[in-house]
Amino acid sequence: MLYLDHAATTPIRPEARAAMEPWLGEGYGNPSGIHEVSRRAKAALETARETAARLLGAAHPLDIVFTGGGTGSDNLGVAGPALAGNRRGGVATTAVEHEAVLETARFLERLGCPLAIVGVDGDGVADPAEIAAAVGPGTAVVSVMAANNETGARQPLLEIAGAVREAGAAVIHTDAVQSFVSEEVTLASTGADLITLASHKFGGPKGVGLLVAPRSIALEPVIHGGGQELGRRSGTHNVAGIVGMVAAMEATAADRERFRADVGEARRRFEAALAGSVDGFAVTAADRRLIQHSHVRFPGVSAETLLILLDGLGLAGSAGSACHSGAISVSHVLAAMGMGPGEAAGCVRFSFGWTSRPEDGDDAAAMVLEALEGLR
């Protein structure tokens, strides 16, 4: 199988697997305990926290909150500031956010929090001035993703952060789940106050993530219990998962230059071959996207049928996000970009990853052309 669905999840990196191994066996301790077995687990947890803080530009290790994944981090990053201090603060976000942000924002609206959803242009990119205009005196949090999970379209985060800070005192949250694998993600580089990451998007295990959350920012927890993570996220720590995630973070940061070279060349070959052979072939947000994303449109072709044929040929791609039910439907992202159902139905996402090599672009294009010929 030639796997080009890395935006959904990517294979675990060997560095992460090796780092996890001790904590799946004798290192089984609960880090909240006080005896030696627990203390060893606690030491591993806090070492991982220190490393994550350094990689993400956090001022202090305790500004890192470990969570159960990107969805949990997004929920805390949006609802935490909105509900802090027993208030019902407003939320401003964009129409192309991940469901973990949009559904949290809509839930908060049902609780009485004002909600503003800002539109995007045909590439799926928001205007900083429009986001700033949506910020009012009661706005508690502005959430704008670093790059879209479906199309790879990158948002101008630094411009957005500057505009929002001029407009009010809202906390700025960004879902950087897709960006970390290929781009530097820090508090300084994004301009955000809160940053969401998900381990399995960059070679760590599933079921673990983090939120960069400076202790100066008040957060109402969305998971209640034993008060772990300074009361911000209760629940027994997944020590093996956290250690594996941070090992993957280190490996990803060290590998970015190689990643960008190999993935960029693979995508170039892939799209060039299709552009020269398929009438009406189009690339979404061609000049404004992450290097690993190739969200493309085949006019008059059913994406669902094409993906079934490609699966039979040994190529894995996707239509839209793999983060909900698994059913293929018209994406809210493409609809927000102005695509109608017919146009959106021909869109397929191919996403390259750390295991991709330049020649994968040639092989993938050949498979797509074979599948399209079969459809004809």
Order of alpha helices (4+ residues) and beta strands (2+ residues): beta-alpha-alpha-beta-alpha-beta-alpha-beta-alpha-beta-alpha-beta-alpha-beta-beta-alpha-beta-beta-alpha-beta-alpha-alpha-beta-alpha
